[in-house]
Amino acid sequence: MNKMNKILKNITLLLCTGVIFTACDSDDNTGDSILEFSTTQVTLSSTMNNTVIDESLIDPDALPVVTLTATIAEPVNISVRVPIKIASSSTADADDFTMDELIIPALQTSATVDIEINKTGDAEGNETLVLTGENGPNVSVSSYELNVDIENDFINDVLDLTLSWDGEFESGDLALSSICDVDYDLLLADGVGNLLGYIAGTADCPESGSVSGLADGSYFLLADLYENPLSGLGFTDTIPLTLDYSQEFFGSGTLTNSEHTLNLAGATDFSFLTAMAIMEVSNGYNYTLSSL
């Protein structure tokens, strides 16, 4: 009887050892989860579908918001990420809106995301933004399209201009680390040279200003040497005049002109004007600048 018990005991030990070896097999250390999640069905909806946005009235500091809601029938133990994409039928693109990821938190049955409509400022015409759901891992999204009509296109017609002239110069034993004491202003003239006024006329160095609301046609951008307190120091170096221009949503560039020298007398009567550029305006907002 004791012998039989001993045999049974050894068999039991071998079986247990086999279980232990099987549980420690390297094939079980793949890192793959043994849990299988069922597909979660998601329904999209919005009380603001077919909203019409007037882009010209958008305040950049308070963008209009359209909401999109995702709903599931029953709560689940993990967060549900709902992929949203731009539909192929959309005439608006990713620059026209901003939104965060749409996520239904664990143990919740719905979530809402805000979609901000941007004021892009470029010429696009009327557009329709169409967003739809996309199936993802363990997520199946119902067929739905959110439509937002963006009308009355806002077009930025502001051209920003900066006139710069600072630099370092030496003459004999005299050296200047800056020539911002020299004062230039930036003027606007029509296509036949009639002065229309200041674009930038302060004592700043550099001078910055902008133009907008101009009728189509040709214009001159002029640098006026308003005052030169360095005229008696004997410098004969060329003053490097630089004109930077930029129009948000449309681009930027730089033009240079080095006509003036430091020994010029100060001028207050527009007698020392440097033509920096000719500017063509078309459609009320397209600017083309060329050096002269």
C-alpha positions in Angstrom: 0.0 0.0 0.0 2.8 2.3 0.8 4.6 1.4 -2.4 1.4 2.3 -4.4 1.1 5.6 -2.6 4.8 6.4 -3.5 4.1 5.6 -7.2 1.1 7.9 -7.2 3.0 10.6 -5.5 5.8 10.5 -8.1 3.2 10.5 -11.0 1.6 13.6 -9.5 4.9 15.4 -9.1 5.8 14.7 -12.8 2.4 16.0 -13.9 2.8 19.2 -11.9 6.3 19.6 -13.3 5.0 19.3 -16.8 2.4 22.0 -16.1 5.1 24.3 -14.8 7.4 23.7 -17.8 4.5 24.3 -20.2 3.5 27.5 -18.5 7.1 28.8 -18.8 7.5 27.9 -22.5 9.1 30.8 -24.4 6.3 30.7 -26.9 4.0 32.2 -24.3 6.2 35.4 -23.9 5.2 37.1 -27.1 3.7 40.1 -25.4 0.4 39.6 -27.2 -2.7 40.1 -25.2 -4.9 37.0 -24.7 -7.9 39.3 -24.3 -10.1 39.8 -27.4 -12.3 42.9 -27.5 -15.5 42.8 -29.5 -16.1 45.6 -32.0 -17.9 48.7 -30.6 -20.6 50.2 -32.7 -20.4 54.0 -32.8 -23.1 56.4 -34.0 -22.3 60.0 -35.0 -24.7 62.9 -34.9 -24.8 66.7 -34.7 -27.5 69.2 -33.9 -25.5 71.7 -36.1 -25.4 69.8 -39.4 -25.6 72.0 -42.5 -24.5 75.1 -40.5 -23.6 78.1 -42.6 -20.5 80.1 -41.5 -19.9 83.7 -42.9 -16.1 83.7 -43.0 -15.8 87.4 -43.4 -17.5 87.9 -40.0 -15.3 85.4 -38.1 -13.4 86.9 -35.1 -10.0 85.2 -35.0 -10.1 85.4 -31.2 -13.5 83.7 -31.0 -13.8 81.1 -33.8 -17.3 79.7 -34.5 -17.7 76.1 -33.2 -19.7 73.2 -34.7 -20.1 70.2 -32.5 -20.0 66.5 -33.4 -21.3 63.7 -31.0 -20.3 60.1 -30.9 -22.6 57.6 -29.1 -22.4 53.9 -28.2 -25.2 51.7 -26.9 -23.5 50.5 -23.7 -20.5 51.6 -21.7 -17.2 49.6 -22.1 -14.2 49.3 -19.8 -11.8 51.2 -22.2 -11.8 54.6 -23.9 -13.2 54.4 -27.5 -11.3 56.5 -30.0 -13.5 57.5 -32.9 -11.4 58.4 -36.1 -12.8 61.4 -38.0 -11.6 62.2 -41.5 -12.4 64.7 -44.3 -14.8 63.2 -46.7 -13.8 63.0 -50.4 -16.8 65.2 -51.2 -15.4 68.1 -49.1 -14.2 71.2 -50.9 -12.7 72.6 -47.7 -9.4 71.2 -46.4 -7.5 70.7 -43.1 -6.6 74.4 -43.0 -10.2 75.4 -42.7 -10.9 73.8 -39.3 -9.3 72.7 -36.0 -10.5 69.9 -33.8 -9.3 67.6 -31.1 -9.5 63.8 -31.1 -13.0 62.4 -30.5 -12.8 60.0 -27.5 -15.6 58.4 -25.6 -14.2 57.8 -22.0 -14.3 54.4 -20.4 -17.6 53.6 -18.8 -19.3 56.5 -20.7 -21.7 56.2 -23.6 -21.1 59.4 -25.5 -18.7 62.3 -26.1 -18.8 65.6 -28.0 -15.9 67.3 -29.9 -15.8 71.0 -30.9 -14.8 71.8 -34.5 -13.5 75.4 -34.9 -13.9 77.0 -38.3 -10.8 79.0 -39.2 -10.6 82.4 -40.8 -8.0 81.4 -43.5 -7.8 84.8 -45.3 -6.9 83.3 -48.7 -8.9 83.3 -51.9 -11.0 80.1 -51.9 -14.6 81.0 -52.7 -17.5 79.3 -51.0 -16.7 75.9 -49.6 -18.3 73.0 -47.8 -16.5 71.1 -45.1 -17.6 67.5 -44.9 -16.4 65.3 -42.0 -17.2 61.6 -41.6 -16.3 58.7 -39.3 -13.8 56.1 -40.1 -13.6 52.5 -38.8 -10.7 51.8 -36.5 -9.3 49.0 -34.3 -12.4 47.4 -32.6 -14.5 50.4 -33.7 -17.2 50.4 -36.4 -18.6 53.9 -37.1 -22.0 54.4 -38.6 -22.4 56.2 -42.0 -22.7 59.9 -41.3 -21.6 63.2 -42.8 -21.3 66.5 -41.0 -21.6 69.4 -43.5 -20.5 73.0 -42.7 -20.9 75.6 -45.5 -18.3 78.3 -45.4 -19.4 81.4 -47.4 -18.5 85.0 -48.1 -14.8 84.3 -48.3 -12.6 86.5 -46.2 -9.5 87.6 -48.2 -6.6 89.3 -46.4 -5.7 92.4 -48.3 -3.2 93.8 -45.8 0.4 94.0 -47.0 2.9 94.5 -44.2 6.0 96.4 -44.9 9.3 97.0 -43.0 12.0 99.4 -44.1 15.4 98.7 -42.5 18.8 100.5 -42.8 20.9 99.9 -39.7 24.5 98.7 -39.9 28.1 99.0 -38.7 30.5 101.4 -40.3 34.1 102.6 -39.9 35.9 105.8 -41.2 39.5 106.2 -40.0 39.5 106.0 -36.2 35.8 106.5 -36.0 33.5 103.5 -35.8 29.7 103.3 -35.6 28.0 100.2 -34.2 24.6 101.5 -35.4 23.2 104.2 -37.7 19.7 104.2 -36.3 20.2 108.0 -35.7 19.6 108.3 -39.4 15.8 108.6 -39.9 14.0 107.2 -42.9 10.3 107.1 -43.6 8.4 104.9 -46.0 6.0 106.7 -48.4 3.4 105.6 -51.0 3.0 107.3 -54.4 0.7 106.6 -57.3 1.8 105.3 -60.7 2.8 108.8 -62.0 4.7 109.7 -58.8 2.2 111.8 -56.9 2.7 111.3 -53.1 -0.3 109.7 -51.4 1.0 109.7 -47.9 3.1 107.9 -45.3 3.1 104.1 -44.9 5.5 104.5 -41.9 6.6 107.9 -40.6 7.9 107.7 -37.1 11.4 107.8 -35.5 11.6 104.0 -35.3 14.4 102.0 -36.7 13.3 100.0 -38.6 10.1 101.6 -39.8 7.0 99.3 -40.1 3.6 99.9 -41.6 1.1 98.4 -44.0 -1.2 99.1 -47.0 -4.7 97.9 -47.7 -7.8 98.9 -49.5 -6.0 100.2 -52.6 -7.6 100.4 -56.0 -6.1 98.2 -58.7 -3.1 99.8 -60.4 0.5 100.7 -60.1 2.2 102.3 -57.1 5.7 103.3 -55.9 7.1 102.5 -52.5 9.6 105.3 -51.6 12.2 105.6 -48.8 12.5 109.2 -47.6 15.7 110.3 -45.9 14.0 112.6 -43.3 17.1 113.3 -41.1 20.8 112.4 -41.1 22.7 113.7 -38.1 25.8 111.7 -39.2 26.3 113.9 -42.3 29.2 115.8 -40.8 31.3 112.8 -39.8 32.8 112.1 -43.1 31.3 108.7 -43.8 30.9 107.9 -47.5 29.6 104.3 -47.0 26.5 103.2 -48.7 23.4 102.9 -46.5 21.8 99.4 -47.2 18.1 100.0 -47.5 16.1 96.8 -47.2 12.3 96.5 -47.7 10.7 93.3 -46.3 7.1 92.6 -47.3 4.6 89.9 -46.2 0.9 89.2 -46.7 -0.5 86.5 -44.4 -1.7 83.5 -46.4 0.0 84.7 -49.5 3.8 84.9 -48.9 6.7 87.3 -48.3 9.9 88.7 -49.8 12.7 91.1 -49.5 13.9 94.0 -51.8 17.1 96.0 -51.5 18.4 99.4 -52.7 21.7 101.0 -51.7 21.5 104.4 -53.3 22.1 106.7 -50.4 25.5 107.4 -48.7 26.1 108.6 -45.2 27.5 112.0 -46.2 24.1 113.2 -47.5 22.6 116.3 -45.8 19.4 115.8 -43.8 16.3 116.3 -45.9 12.8 117.2 -44.8 11.2 118.2 -48.1 11.2 114.8 -49.9 14.3 115.9 -51.9 16.1 112.6 -51.0 13.7 109.9 -52.1 14.7 106.4 -53.0 12.3 104.4 -55.1 12.4 101.0 -53.4 9.8 99.2 -55.5 7.0 99.4 -57.9 3.9 97.7 -56.6 1.1 96.3 -58.8 -2.3 95.7 -57.1 -4.9 93.5 -58.7 -8.3 92.2 -57.5 -7.9 94.5 -54.5 -5.7 92.1 -52.6 -3.0 90.6 -55.0 0.3 92.5 -54.6 3.3 92.1 -56.9 6.5 94.0 -55.9 9.4 94.5 -58.1 12.8 96.3 -57.4 13.6 99.5 -59.2 
